[in-house]
Amino acid sequence: MDYKLLVLDVDGTLLNEEGVISKRTLAALRKAQQMGVVIALASGRPLHGLLPIVQHLDLDKYGGYILAYNGAQILNAKTDKIILSQSIEKEVFPFIEKEANKHNMAIFTYNESQVLTNDASNPYIIKEARINNMEVQEFKPLSPAIDFNPHKCIMVNDDLSEIMKLEEEFKMRLDGVMNVFRTEPYFLEIVPELIDKSNALGVLLETLHISAKEAIVIGNGVADYSMIQMAGLGVAMGNATDSVKRCADVVTESNNEDGIALIVEEYILSQVSVADINLELLNERGKHALMGNLGIQYTYAADGRIEATMPVDERTRQPFGILHGGATLALAETIAGLGSMVIVEPDEIVVGMQVSGNHISSAHEGDTVRAVATIIHRGRSSHIWNIDVFTSTDKLVSSIRVMNSILKKR
């Protein structure tokens, strides 16, 4: 595949207007991960606000990454290893609060699962806490409550001219000390020096030993444009600002029209051939799924043919020591599902529809059975697979038919 890393902004990009990931986008992203693509979320959100999304996408199982606080913290979602963590010295906070008061602005920051602010009634701060599932704590003044080094702080004002005025002032006064930029018309963010999404992406690329040309970056806001320009394929959402669209290689549909799914299907999934499938990686990433619980391992993959093995042990045997028929059917459905998944169109998904089997002989505890799936019907809306299951001595144990329904993603 041309692309090994997919970097996604969250609000306005991954999430639609209802604050959820569409079914089509979710299916495309999970399939991309199964094919070996690493996904990273790059967001201004705090870590606490990103964790539910990470779990929903299975990034914690597939080994994705989190670029939180606009890049001030990078975390391996699977191991919880912190790759980068930069923060603002707490001693600077009184100065920031003084300037906020001078310009009649509210101010807030994050501390684990809490939003700390000097104005708990501000609607923008209330909304920020809600979308991140965080509790709001008010302190007046705020600075004495900041007894830690925060990853960033945000000034809030719905007067755009006042925000722009302070932005220019801060950029001059804090140059070489902190980075200042607007992420929303009403948010002015202050982060550690040199921290932004593109610099964080550079650290991640170096960590993964991936070149920028092997990365796809998708975003919609001004905080995204530098990493969009950096990527091998920079993508702006249909709802992105005009300045972001101008710097992108491709403009996709909006976050309400499956813009991410369309890019993943065209530039990642359509490029995957059976020969590209890394069975070792697929087995590793299946450890958390049913196949991992049953000890199933893929051993061969080709167009129209999939093979796998499964041990007969305490996970798959009946009480009296022979292979359980239900485990055998699960093995058959698993490899038939993979077989269909790698030959359907990028905008299609595979759903098991029917399974039936004949158990001919037994396999005993301590043996390892081998399943061979071959496709016998490849239609537009359905696939039918024949799966034969053998013992290690090539004795036929079961012969199974699996029908998969092929559906268009919605």
C-alpha atoms as a printed R data frame, in Angstrom:
    type eleno elety resid chain resno       x       y      z
1   ATOM     1    CA   MET     A     1   0.000   0.000  0.000
2   ATOM     2    CA   ASP     A     2   1.115   3.563 -0.656
3   ATOM     3    CA   TYR     A     3  -0.098   4.817  2.730
4   ATOM     4    CA   LYS     A     4   0.767   3.383  6.134
5   ATOM     5    CA   LEU     A     5  -0.475   6.139  8.466
6   ATOM     6    CA   LEU     A     6  -3.852   7.889  8.583
7   ATOM     7    CA   VAL     A     7  -4.051  11.029 10.740
8   ATOM     8    CA   LEU     A     8  -7.486  12.395 11.576
9   ATOM     9    CA   ASP     A     9  -8.681  15.600 13.141
10  ATOM    10    CA   VAL     A    10 -11.698  14.890 15.365
11  ATOM    11    CA   ASP     A    11 -14.250  17.694 15.702
12  ATOM    12    CA   GLY     A    12 -15.654  18.693 12.331
13  ATOM    13    CA   THR     A    13 -13.740  15.875 10.620
14  ATOM    14    CA   LEU     A    14 -14.130  12.454 12.219
15  ATOM    15    CA   LEU     A    15 -17.305  13.398 14.089
16  ATOM    16    CA   ASN     A    16 -20.398  14.623 12.295
17  ATOM    17    CA   GLU     A    17 -22.644  17.445 13.496
18  ATOM    18    CA   GLU     A    18 -24.289  15.068 15.954
19  ATOM    19    CA   GLY     A    19 -20.905  14.336 17.513
20  ATOM    20    CA   VAL     A    20 -20.741  10.700 16.352
21  ATOM    21    CA   ILE     A    21 -18.783   8.604 13.842
22  ATOM    22    CA   SER     A    22 -20.995   7.417 11.005
23  ATOM    23    CA   LYS     A    23 -21.395   3.678 10.426
24  ATOM    24    CA   ARG     A    24 -19.728   3.858  7.019
25  ATOM    25    CA   THR     A    25 -16.732   5.764  8.371
26  ATOM    26    CA   LEU     A    26 -16.409   3.412 11.332
27  ATOM    27    CA   ALA     A    27 -16.461   0.340  9.069
28  ATOM    28    CA   ALA     A    28 -13.866   1.851  6.727
29  ATOM    29    CA   LEU     A    29 -11.511   2.787  9.569
30  ATOM    30    CA   ARG     A    30 -11.737  -0.617 11.245
31  ATOM    31    CA   LYS     A    31 -11.085  -2.366  7.948
32  ATOM    32    CA   ALA     A    32  -8.110  -0.093  7.227
33  ATOM    33    CA   GLN     A    33  -6.616  -1.040 10.592
34  ATOM    34    CA   GLN     A    34  -7.163  -4.731  9.876
35  ATOM    35    CA   MET     A    35  -5.186  -4.217  6.679
36  ATOM    36    CA   GLY     A    36  -2.261  -2.775  8.639
37  ATOM    37    CA   VAL     A    37  -2.812   0.988  8.474
38  ATOM    38    CA   VAL     A    38  -1.993   2.888 11.669
39  ATOM    39    CA   ILE     A    39  -4.539   5.510 12.699
40  ATOM    40    CA   ALA     A    40  -3.708   8.571 14.789
41  ATOM    41    CA   LEU     A    41  -6.160  11.109 16.181
42  ATOM    42    CA   ALA     A    42  -4.779  14.668 16.140
43  ATOM    43    CA   SER     A    43  -6.999  16.961 18.155
44  ATOM    44    CA   GLY     A    44  -7.106  19.987 20.372
45  ATOM    45    CA   ARG     A    45  -9.135  17.892 22.806
46  ATOM    46    CA   PRO     A    46  -7.563  16.736 26.065
47  ATOM    47    CA   LEU     A    47  -6.623  13.086 26.442
48  ATOM    48    CA   HIS     A    48  -9.665  12.411 28.637
49  ATOM    49    CA   GLY     A    49 -11.996  13.632 25.897
50  ATOM    50    CA   LEU     A    50 -10.397  11.422 23.249
51  ATOM    51    CA   LEU     A    51 -10.341   8.088 25.088
52  ATOM    52    CA   PRO     A    52 -13.981   7.101 24.323
53  ATOM    53    CA   ILE     A    53 -13.334   7.722 20.605
54  ATOM    54    CA   VAL     A    54 -10.100   5.729 20.781
55  ATOM    55    CA   GLN     A    55 -11.965   2.763 22.250
56  ATOM    56    CA   HIS     A    56 -14.827   3.049 19.753
57  ATOM    57    CA   LEU     A    57 -12.350   2.866 16.861
58  ATOM    58    CA   ASP     A    58 -10.402   0.020 18.550
59  ATOM    59    CA   LEU     A    59  -7.201   2.083 18.421
60  ATOM    60    CA   ASP     A    60  -6.335   0.658 21.829
61  ATOM    61    CA   LYS     A    61  -6.405  -2.829 20.316
62  ATOM    62    CA   TYR     A    62  -4.859  -2.152 16.904
63  ATOM    63    CA   GLY     A    63  -2.056   0.076 18.187
64  ATOM    64    CA   GLY     A    64  -3.151   3.554 17.137
65  ATOM    65    CA   TYR     A    65  -1.881   6.868 18.472
66  ATOM    66    CA   ILE     A    66  -3.296   9.963 20.149
67  ATOM    67    CA   LEU     A    67  -1.994  13.479 19.459
68  ATOM    68    CA   ALA     A    68  -3.854  15.357 22.186
69  ATOM    69    CA   TYR     A    69  -3.824  19.046 23.193
70  ATOM    70    CA   ASN     A    70  -2.996  20.013 19.568
71  ATOM    71    CA   GLY     A    71   0.145  17.912 19.742
72  ATOM    72    CA   ALA     A    72   1.447  18.705 23.223
73  ATOM    73    CA   GLN     A    73   1.036  15.039 24.177
74  ATOM    74    CA   ILE     A    74   1.515  11.928 22.037
75  ATOM    75    CA   LEU     A    75   0.383   8.580 23.415
76  ATOM    76    CA   ASN     A    76   0.450   5.007 22.135
77  ATOM    77    CA   ALA     A    77  -3.191   3.975 22.578
78  ATOM    78    CA   LYS     A    78  -2.335   0.288 23.000
79  ATOM    79    CA   THR     A    79   0.529   0.489 25.482
80  ATOM    80    CA   ASP     A    80  -0.258   3.881 27.098
81  ATOM    81    CA   LYS     A    81   3.380   4.804 26.468
82  ATOM    82    CA   ILE     A    82   3.874   8.576 26.333
83  ATOM    83    CA   ILE     A    83   6.038   9.502 23.349
84  ATOM    84    CA   LEU     A    84   5.917  13.271 23.840
85  ATOM    85    CA   SER     A    85   4.656  15.454 26.663
86  ATOM    86    CA   GLN     A    86   5.151  19.223 26.700
87  ATOM    87    CA   SER     A    87   3.524  21.683 29.077
88  ATOM    88    CA   ILE     A    88   3.342  25.319 30.116
89  ATOM    89    CA   GLU     A    89   5.180  26.328 33.267
90  ATOM    90    CA   LYS     A    90   2.581  27.042 35.952
91  ATOM    91    CA   GLU     A    91   4.524  30.175 36.934
92  ATOM    92    CA   VAL     A    92   3.427  31.784 33.647
93  ATOM    93    CA   PHE     A    93  -0.265  31.372 34.435
94  ATOM    94    CA   PRO     A    94  -0.711  34.555 36.521
95  ATOM    95    CA   PHE     A    95   0.515  36.611 33.567
96  ATOM    96    CA   ILE     A    96  -1.881  34.839 31.188
97  ATOM    97    CA   GLU     A    97  -4.802  35.346 33.560
98  ATOM    98    CA   LYS     A    98  -3.920  39.017 34.037
99  ATOM    99    CA   GLU     A    99  -3.993  39.555 30.263
100 ATOM   100    CA   ALA     A   100  -7.268  37.653 29.987
101 ATOM   101    CA   ASN     A   101  -8.860  39.884 32.619
102 ATOM   102    CA   LYS     A   102  -7.531  42.997 30.901
103 ATOM   103    CA   HIS     A   103  -9.255  41.981 27.663
104 ATOM   104    CA   ASN     A   104 -12.429  40.758 29.414
105 ATOM   105    CA   MET     A   105 -11.871  37.133 28.459
106 ATOM   106    CA   ALA     A   106 -12.688  33.904 30.252
107 ATOM   107    CA   ILE     A   107  -9.860  31.399 30.589
108 ATOM   108    CA   PHE     A   108  -9.690  27.643 31.192
109 ATOM   109    CA   THR     A   109  -7.364  24.659 31.187
110 ATOM   110    CA   TYR     A   110  -7.566  20.907 31.791
111 ATOM   111    CA   ASN     A   111  -6.492  18.745 34.701
112 ATOM   112    CA   GLU     A   112  -7.153  15.039 34.096
113 ATOM   113    CA   SER     A   113 -10.986  14.790 34.052
114 ATOM   114    CA   GLN     A   114 -11.673  18.402 35.050
115 ATOM   115    CA   VAL     A   115 -11.954  21.733 33.286
116 ATOM   116    CA   LEU     A   116 -10.597  24.480 35.528
117 ATOM   117    CA   THR     A   117 -11.867  27.983 34.749
118 ATOM   118    CA   ASN     A   118 -12.560  31.438 36.132
119 ATOM   119    CA   ASP     A   119 -16.030  31.459 34.548
120 ATOM   120    CA   ALA     A   120 -18.097  28.283 34.910
121 ATOM   121    CA   SER     A   121 -21.128  30.010 33.351
122 ATOM   122    CA   ASN     A   122 -19.452  30.701 29.993
123 ATOM   123    CA   PRO     A   123 -21.443  28.759 27.342
124 ATOM   124    CA   TYR     A   124 -18.351  27.906 25.286
125 ATOM   125    CA   ILE     A   125 -16.594  26.461 28.335
126 ATOM   126    CA   ILE     A   126 -19.711  24.527 29.325
127 ATOM   127    CA   LYS     A   127 -19.879  23.070 25.807
128 ATOM   128    CA   GLU     A   128 -16.174  22.178 25.872
129 ATOM   129    CA   ALA     A   129 -16.605  20.327 29.166
130 ATOM   130    CA   ARG     A   130 -19.683  18.502 27.903
131 ATOM   131    CA   ILE     A   131 -18.164  17.170 24.685
132 ATOM   132    CA   ASN     A   132 -15.137  15.938 26.638
133 ATOM   133    CA   ASN     A   133 -17.257  14.491 29.463
134 ATOM   134    CA   MET     A   134 -15.406  16.576 32.032
135 ATOM   135    CA   GLU     A   135 -16.450  18.312 35.237
136 ATOM   136    CA   VAL     A   136 -16.193  22.119 35.457
137 ATOM   137    CA   GLN     A   137 -14.473  23.646 38.477
138 ATOM   138    CA   GLU     A   138 -14.512  27.439 38.946
139 ATOM   139    CA   PHE     A   139 -11.797  29.392 40.761
140 ATOM   140    CA   LYS     A   140 -11.529  33.170 41.098
141 ATOM   141    CA   PRO     A   141  -8.755  33.917 40.659
142 ATOM   142    CA   LEU     A   142  -7.767  30.823 38.669
143 ATOM   143    CA   SER     A   143  -3.968  31.000 38.927
144 ATOM   144    CA   PRO     A   144  -3.638  29.779 42.562
145 ATOM   145    CA   ALA     A   145  -5.506  26.593 41.598
146 ATOM   146    CA   ILE     A   146  -2.998  25.812 38.848
147 ATOM   147    CA   ASP     A   147  -0.483  23.861 40.931
148 ATOM   148    CA   PHE     A   148   0.574  21.729 37.948
149 ATOM   149    CA   ASN     A   149   2.049  22.406 34.510
150 ATOM   150    CA   PRO     A   150  -0.877  22.334 32.042
151 ATOM   151    CA   HIS     A   151  -0.495  21.155 28.466
152 ATOM   152    CA   LYS     A   152  -2.349  24.232 27.224
153 ATOM   153    CA   CYS     A   153  -4.738  26.973 28.242
154 ATOM   154    CA   ILE     A   154  -7.514  28.654 26.275
155 ATOM   155    CA   MET     A   155  -8.891  32.180 26.324
156 ATOM   156    CA   VAL     A   156 -12.528  32.598 25.348
157 ATOM   157    CA   ASN     A   157 -14.381  35.563 23.856
158 ATOM   158    CA   ASP     A   158 -17.066  35.783 21.186
159 ATOM   159    CA   ASP     A   159 -15.708  39.181 20.067
160 ATOM   160    CA   LEU     A   160 -13.567  38.179 17.076
161 ATOM   161    CA   SER     A   161 -11.817  41.535 16.866
162 ATOM   162    CA   GLU     A   162 -10.752  41.293 20.502
163 ATOM   163    CA   ILE     A   163  -9.496  37.739 19.987
164 ATOM   164    CA   MET     A   164  -7.477  38.795 16.930
165 ATOM   165    CA   LYS     A   165  -6.063  41.815 18.749
166 ATOM   166    CA   LEU     A   166  -4.847  39.704 21.674
167 ATOM   167    CA   GLU     A   167  -3.519  37.029 19.326
168 ATOM   168    CA   GLU     A   168  -1.209  39.519 17.621
169 ATOM   169    CA   GLU     A   169  -0.145  40.983 20.963
170 ATOM   170    CA   PHE     A   170   0.625  37.554 22.430
171 ATOM   171    CA   LYS     A   171   2.509  36.399 19.364
172 ATOM   172    CA   MET     A   172   4.905  39.319 19.828
173 ATOM   173    CA   ARG     A   173   5.204  39.103 23.604
174 ATOM   174    CA   LEU     A   174   5.414  35.302 23.851
175 ATOM   175    CA   ASP     A   175   7.550  34.685 20.785
176 ATOM   176    CA   GLY     A   176  10.165  32.060 21.606
177 ATOM   177    CA   VAL     A   177   8.363  31.104 24.809
178 ATOM   178    CA   MET     A   178   4.924  29.796 23.837
179 ATOM   179    CA   ASN     A   179   2.870  29.232 20.705
180 ATOM   180    CA   VAL     A   180  -0.420  31.123 20.252
181 ATOM   181    CA   PHE     A   181  -3.151  30.466 17.678
182 ATOM   182    CA   ARG     A   182  -6.917  30.449 17.168
183 ATOM   183    CA   THR     A   183  -8.646  27.089 16.819
184 ATOM   184    CA   GLU     A   184 -12.209  28.425 16.823
185 ATOM   185    CA   PRO     A   185 -13.454  31.967 16.205
186 ATOM   186    CA   TYR     A   186 -13.946  32.283 19.955
187 ATOM   187    CA   PHE     A   187 -10.893  30.261 21.217
188 ATOM   188    CA   LEU     A   188  -7.344  31.581 21.536
189 ATOM   189    CA   GLU     A   189  -5.054  28.728 22.548
190 ATOM   190    CA   ILE     A   190  -1.692  28.993 24.271
191 ATOM   191    CA   VAL     A   191   0.576  25.942 24.101
192 ATOM   192    CA   PRO     A   192   4.273  25.246 24.729
193 ATOM   193    CA   GLU     A   193   6.773  26.616 22.227
194 ATOM   194    CA   LEU     A   194   6.967  24.765 18.884
195 ATOM   195    CA   ILE     A   195   3.872  22.726 19.690
196 ATOM   196    CA   ASP     A   196   1.384  22.249 16.897
197 ATOM   197    CA   LYS     A   197  -0.094  19.296 15.047
198 ATOM   198    CA   SER     A   198   2.514  19.230 12.288
199 ATOM   199    CA   ASN     A   199   5.457  19.114 14.707
200 ATOM   200    CA   ALA     A   200   3.719  16.354 16.656
201 ATOM   201    CA   LEU     A   201   3.152  14.490 13.395
202 ATOM   202    CA   GLY     A   202   6.862  14.786 12.659
203 ATOM   203    CA   VAL     A   203   7.672  13.142 15.997
204 ATOM   204    CA   LEU     A   204   5.177  10.344 15.303
205 ATOM   205    CA   LEU     A   205   6.571   9.713 11.810
206 ATOM   206    CA   GLU     A   206  10.058   9.418 13.248
207 ATOM   207    CA   THR     A   207   8.825   7.058 15.962
208 ATOM   208    CA   LEU     A   208   7.098   4.804 13.426
209 ATOM   209    CA   HIS     A   209   9.909   5.068 10.862
210 ATOM   210    CA   ILE     A   210   7.374   6.213  8.283
211 ATOM   211    CA   SER     A   211   8.008   8.977  5.743
212 ATOM   212    CA   ALA     A   212   5.600  11.893  5.361
213 ATOM   213    CA   LYS     A   213   4.716  10.740  1.843
214 ATOM   214    CA   GLU     A   214   3.291   7.531  3.377
215 ATOM   215    CA   ALA     A   215   0.805   9.483  5.498
216 ATOM   216    CA   ILE     A   216  -2.715  10.708  4.781
217 ATOM   217    CA   VAL     A   217  -3.886  13.648  6.892
218 ATOM   218    CA   ILE     A   218  -7.532  14.746  6.981
219 ATOM   219    CA   GLY     A   219  -8.755  17.905  8.702
220 ATOM   220    CA   ASN     A   220 -11.039  20.901  8.512
221 ATOM   221    CA   GLY     A   221  -9.623  23.723 10.639
222 ATOM   222    CA   VAL     A   222  -6.780  26.205 10.695
223 ATOM   223    CA   ALA     A   223  -4.946  24.081 13.274
224 ATOM   224    CA   ASP     A   224  -4.836  21.284 10.669
225 ATOM   225    CA   TYR     A   225  -3.431  23.086  7.650
226 ATOM   226    CA   SER     A   226   0.277  22.676  8.491
227 ATOM   227    CA   MET     A   227   0.026  18.908  8.903
228 ATOM   228    CA   ILE     A   228  -2.182  18.688  5.786
229 ATOM   229    CA   GLN     A   229   0.591  20.390  3.823
230 ATOM   230    CA   MET     A   230   3.158  18.043  5.346
231 ATOM   231    CA   ALA     A   231   1.414  14.790  4.367
232 ATOM   232    CA   GLY     A   232   1.855  12.681  1.271
233 ATOM   233    CA   LEU     A   233  -1.877  13.153  0.767
234 ATOM   234    CA   GLY     A   234  -3.394  16.172  2.483
235 ATOM   235    CA   VAL     A   235  -7.180  16.145  2.566
236 ATOM   236    CA   ALA     A   236  -9.586  18.933  3.496
237 ATOM   237    CA   MET     A   237 -13.138  18.135  4.493
238 ATOM   238    CA   GLY     A   238 -15.975  19.621  2.468
239 ATOM   239    CA   ASN     A   239 -16.873  21.700  5.519
240 ATOM   240    CA   ALA     A   240 -13.310  22.985  5.936
241 ATOM   241    CA   THR     A   241 -12.420  26.666  5.813
242 ATOM   242    CA   ASP     A   242 -11.413  28.014  2.397
243 ATOM   243    CA   SER     A   243  -7.806  28.519  3.521
244 ATOM   244    CA   VAL     A   244  -7.535  24.845  4.484
245 ATOM   245    CA   LYS     A   245  -9.066  23.725  1.191
246 ATOM   246    CA   ARG     A   246  -6.523  25.788 -0.743
247 ATOM   247    CA   CYS     A   247  -3.582  24.028  0.911
248 ATOM   248    CA   ALA     A   248  -4.959  20.491  0.499
249 ATOM   249    CA   ASP     A   249  -4.219  17.992 -2.271
250 ATOM   250    CA   VAL     A   250  -7.818  16.740 -2.229
251 ATOM   251    CA   VAL     A   251 -11.140  18.102 -0.952
252 ATOM   252    CA   THR     A   252 -13.559  15.374  0.113
253 ATOM   253    CA   GLU     A   253 -17.190  15.516  1.221
254 ATOM   254    CA   SER     A   254 -18.201  17.023  4.546
255 ATOM   255    CA   ASN     A   255 -18.201  15.336  7.938
256 ATOM   256    CA   ASN     A   256 -21.949  14.782  7.494
257 ATOM   257    CA   GLU     A   257 -21.420  13.051  4.136
258 ATOM   258    CA   ASP     A   258 -18.852  10.369  5.042
259 ATOM   259    CA   GLY     A   259 -15.914  12.429  3.785
260 ATOM   260    CA   ILE     A   260 -13.354  10.294  5.629
261 ATOM   261    CA   ALA     A   261 -14.878   7.006  4.446
262 ATOM   262    CA   LEU     A   262 -14.679   8.133  0.812
263 ATOM   263    CA   ILE     A   263 -10.958   8.880  1.144
264 ATOM   264    CA   VAL     A   264 -10.180   5.633  2.981
265 ATOM   265    CA   GLU     A   265 -12.103   3.597  0.416
266 ATOM   266    CA   GLU     A   266 -10.432   5.256 -2.577
267 ATOM   267    CA   TYR     A   267  -6.860   5.703 -1.400
268 ATOM   268    CA   ILE     A   268  -6.415   2.787  1.027
269 ATOM   269    CA   LEU     A   269  -8.960  -0.008  0.693
270 ATOM   270    CA   SER     A   270  -9.103   0.020 -3.110
271 ATOM   271    CA   GLN     A   271  -5.304  -0.371 -3.159
272 ATOM   272    CA   VAL     A   272  -5.302  -3.498 -1.014
273 ATOM   273    CA   SER     A   273  -4.818  -6.787 -2.866
274 ATOM   274    CA   VAL     A   274  -4.736 -10.239 -1.364
275 ATOM   275    CA   ALA     A   275  -0.987 -10.274 -1.903
276 ATOM   276    CA   ASP     A   276  -0.697  -7.247  0.400
277 ATOM   277    CA   ILE     A   277  -2.249  -9.023  3.360
278 ATOM   278    CA   ASN     A   278   0.214  -9.449  6.204
279 ATOM   279    CA   LEU     A   279  -1.041 -12.613  7.901
280 ATOM   280    CA   GLU     A   280   1.278 -12.162 10.871
281 ATOM   281    CA   LEU     A   281  -0.099  -8.690 11.477
282 ATOM   282    CA   LEU     A   282  -3.666  -9.903 10.933
283 ATOM   283    CA   ASN     A   283  -3.190 -12.662 13.504
284 ATOM   284    CA   GLU     A   284  -1.677 -10.211 15.974
285 ATOM   285    CA   ARG     A   285  -4.549  -7.773 15.572
286 ATOM   286    CA   GLY     A   286  -7.109 -10.546 15.895
287 ATOM   287    CA   LYS     A   287  -5.990 -11.474 19.397
288 ATOM   288    CA   HIS     A   288  -8.705  -9.330 20.968
289 ATOM   289    CA   ALA     A   289 -11.461 -10.796 18.781
290 ATOM   290    CA   LEU     A   290 -13.222 -14.175 18.701
291 ATOM   291    CA   MET     A   291 -10.452 -15.704 16.617
292 ATOM   292    CA   GLY     A   292  -7.930 -14.783 19.286
293 ATOM   293    CA   ASN     A   293 -10.045 -16.328 22.011
294 ATOM   294    CA   LEU     A   294 -10.251 -19.575 20.051
295 ATOM   295    CA   GLY     A   295  -6.592 -19.594 18.994
296 ATOM   296    CA   ILE     A   296  -7.380 -19.271 15.262
297 ATOM   297    CA   GLN     A   297  -4.392 -18.343 13.070
298 ATOM   298    CA   TYR     A   298  -4.537 -17.464  9.368
299 ATOM   299    CA   THR     A   299  -1.917 -19.390  7.401
300 ATOM   300    CA   TYR     A   300  -2.711 -18.655  3.735
301 ATOM   301    CA   ALA     A   301  -4.636 -16.046  1.757
302 ATOM   302    CA   ALA     A   302  -5.325 -15.797 -1.962
303 ATOM   303    CA   ASP     A   303  -8.187 -14.577 -4.123
304 ATOM   304    CA   GLY     A   304 -10.963 -17.092 -3.439
305 ATOM   305    CA   ARG     A   305  -9.006 -19.232 -0.973
306 ATOM   306    CA   ILE     A   306  -8.225 -18.775  2.742
307 ATOM   307    CA   GLU     A   307  -6.618 -21.240  5.153
308 ATOM   308    CA   ALA     A   308  -6.322 -21.178  8.951
309 ATOM   309    CA   THR     A   309  -5.556 -23.421 11.896
310 ATOM   310    CA   MET     A   310  -7.181 -23.841 15.310
311 ATOM   311    CA   PRO     A   311  -5.974 -25.870 18.308
312 ATOM   312    CA   VAL     A   312  -8.209 -28.432 19.984
313 ATOM   313    CA   ASP     A   313  -7.747 -27.439 23.616
314 ATOM   314    CA   GLU     A   314  -9.717 -26.219 26.636
315 ATOM   315    CA   ARG     A   315 -11.085 -23.328 24.559
316 ATOM   316    CA   THR     A   316 -12.452 -25.395 21.692
317 ATOM   317    CA   ARG     A   317 -13.167 -28.898 23.012
318 ATOM   318    CA   GLN     A   318 -16.255 -30.483 24.467
319 ATOM   319    CA   PRO     A   319 -16.092 -31.758 28.093
320 ATOM   320    CA   PHE     A   320 -15.131 -35.240 26.899
321 ATOM   321    CA   GLY     A   321 -12.139 -34.050 24.876
322 ATOM   322    CA   ILE     A   322 -13.190 -33.771 21.226
323 ATOM   323    CA   LEU     A   323 -13.519 -30.672 19.028
324 ATOM   324    CA   HIS     A   324 -16.689 -28.667 19.699
325 ATOM   325    CA   GLY     A   325 -18.929 -28.279 16.665
326 ATOM   326    CA   GLY     A   326 -19.674 -24.663 17.571
327 ATOM   327    CA   ALA     A   327 -15.967 -23.815 17.560
328 ATOM   328    CA   THR     A   328 -15.669 -25.469 14.155
329 ATOM   329    CA   LEU     A   329 -18.482 -23.303 12.775
330 ATOM   330    CA   ALA     A   330 -16.841 -20.207 14.263
331 ATOM   331    CA   LEU     A   331 -13.603 -21.149 12.497
332 ATOM   332    CA   ALA     A   332 -15.460 -21.515  9.202
333 ATOM   333    CA   GLU     A   333 -17.263 -18.184  9.539
334 ATOM   334    CA   THR     A   334 -14.021 -16.438 10.480
335 ATOM   335    CA   ILE     A   335 -12.081 -17.448  7.394
336 ATOM   336    CA   ALA     A   336 -15.065 -17.074  5.038
337 ATOM   337    CA   GLY     A   337 -15.500 -13.557  6.412
338 ATOM   338    CA   LEU     A   338 -11.889 -12.656  5.663
339 ATOM   339    CA   GLY     A   339 -12.150 -14.225  2.217
340 ATOM   340    CA   SER     A   340 -15.133 -12.046  1.325
341 ATOM   341    CA   MET     A   341 -13.740  -8.928  2.949
342 ATOM   342    CA   VAL     A   342 -10.624  -8.847  0.768
343 ATOM   343    CA   ILE     A   343 -12.485  -9.255 -2.533
344 ATOM   344    CA   VAL     A   344 -15.459  -6.906 -2.090
345 ATOM   345    CA   GLU     A   345 -15.441  -3.310 -3.314
346 ATOM   346    CA   PRO     A   346 -14.077  -0.651 -0.936
347 ATOM   347    CA   ASP     A   347 -17.559   0.754 -0.298
348 ATOM   348    CA   GLU     A   348 -19.002  -2.656  0.631
349 ATOM   349    CA   ILE     A   349 -19.174  -4.530  3.901
350 ATOM   350    CA   VAL     A   350 -19.539  -8.240  4.648
351 ATOM   351    CA   VAL     A   351 -22.176  -9.669  6.966
352 ATOM   352    CA   GLY     A   352 -22.589 -13.363  7.762
353 ATOM   353    CA   MET     A   353 -25.990 -14.570  6.592
354 ATOM   354    CA   GLN     A   354 -26.116 -18.327  6.949
355 ATOM   355    CA   VAL     A   355 -23.919 -21.203  8.083
356 ATOM   356    CA   SER     A   356 -24.565 -24.935  7.932
357 ATOM   357    CA   GLY     A   357 -22.227 -27.826  8.513
358 ATOM   358    CA   ASN     A   358 -21.863 -31.565  8.525
359 ATOM   359    CA   HIS     A   359 -19.584 -32.980 11.216
360 ATOM   360    CA   ILE     A   360 -18.167 -36.168  9.753
361 ATOM   361    CA   SER     A   361 -15.538 -37.334 12.235
362 ATOM   362    CA   SER     A   362 -13.852 -36.103 15.405
363 ATOM   363    CA   ALA     A   363 -10.639 -34.287 16.271
364 ATOM   364    CA   HIS     A   364  -9.210 -34.902 19.722
365 ATOM   365    CA   GLU     A   365  -7.680 -32.623 22.338
366 ATOM   366    CA   GLY     A   366  -4.023 -31.924 21.611
367 ATOM   367    CA   ASP     A   367  -4.514 -31.879 17.840
368 ATOM   368    CA   THR     A   368  -4.595 -28.782 15.604
369 ATOM   369    CA   VAL     A   369  -7.184 -28.672 12.852
370 ATOM   370    CA   ARG     A   370  -6.713 -26.949  9.489
371 ATOM   371    CA   ALA     A   371  -9.560 -25.218  7.646
372 ATOM   372    CA   VAL     A   372  -9.545 -24.559  3.899
373 ATOM   373    CA   ALA     A   373 -12.118 -22.108  2.513
374 ATOM   374    CA   THR     A   374 -12.827 -21.834 -1.213
375 ATOM   375    CA   ILE     A   375 -15.418 -19.577 -2.800
376 ATOM   376    CA   ILE     A   376 -18.041 -21.359 -4.891
377 ATOM   377    CA   HIS     A   377 -20.331 -18.411 -5.647
378 ATOM   378    CA   ARG     A   378 -19.252 -14.789 -6.082
379 ATOM   379    CA   GLY     A   379 -22.363 -12.728 -6.694
380 ATOM   380    CA   ARG     A   380 -23.128  -9.031 -6.421
381 ATOM   381    CA   SER     A   381 -25.033  -9.368 -3.175
382 ATOM   382    CA   SER     A   382 -23.768 -12.661 -1.754
383 ATOM   383    CA   HIS     A   383 -20.808 -15.002 -1.532
384 ATOM   384    CA   ILE     A   384 -20.956 -18.709 -0.768
385 ATOM   385    CA   TRP     A   385 -17.922 -20.459  0.659
386 ATOM   386    CA   ASN     A   386 -17.148 -24.121  1.151
387 ATOM   387    CA   ILE     A   387 -14.948 -24.810  4.169
388 ATOM   388    CA   ASP     A   388 -13.399 -28.208  4.808
389 ATOM   389    CA   VAL     A   389 -11.812 -28.837  8.196
390 ATOM   390    CA   PHE     A   390  -9.076 -31.495  8.547
391 ATOM   391    CA   THR     A   391  -7.083 -33.006 11.391
392 ATOM   392    CA   SER     A   392  -3.287 -32.826 11.356
393 ATOM   393    CA   THR     A   393  -3.333 -36.211  9.574
394 ATOM   394    CA   ASP     A   394  -5.661 -34.824  6.841
395 ATOM   395    CA   LYS     A   395  -8.743 -36.660  8.055
396 ATOM   396    CA   LEU     A   396 -11.869 -34.706  7.116
397 ATOM   397    CA   VAL     A   397 -13.640 -33.516 10.290
398 ATOM   398    CA   SER     A   398 -16.343 -31.180  8.946
399 ATOM   399    CA   SER     A   399 -17.661 -29.763  5.689
400 ATOM   400    CA   ILE     A   400 -19.346 -26.391  6.078
401 ATOM   401    CA   ARG     A   401 -21.134 -23.860  3.872
402 ATOM   402    CA   VAL     A   402 -21.127 -20.156  4.738
403 ATOM   403    CA   MET     A   403 -23.174 -17.515  2.964
404 ATOM   404    CA   ASN     A   404 -22.072 -13.892  3.322
405 ATOM   405    CA   SER     A   405 -24.277 -10.967  2.444
406 ATOM   406    CA   ILE     A   406 -22.516  -8.103  0.620
407 ATOM   407    CA   LEU     A   407 -23.935  -4.687  1.510
408 ATOM   408    CA   LYS     A   408 -23.147  -1.146  0.461
409 ATOM   409    CA   LYS     A   409 -21.878   1.042  3.294
410 ATOM   410    CA   ARG     A   410 -24.225   3.769  4.411
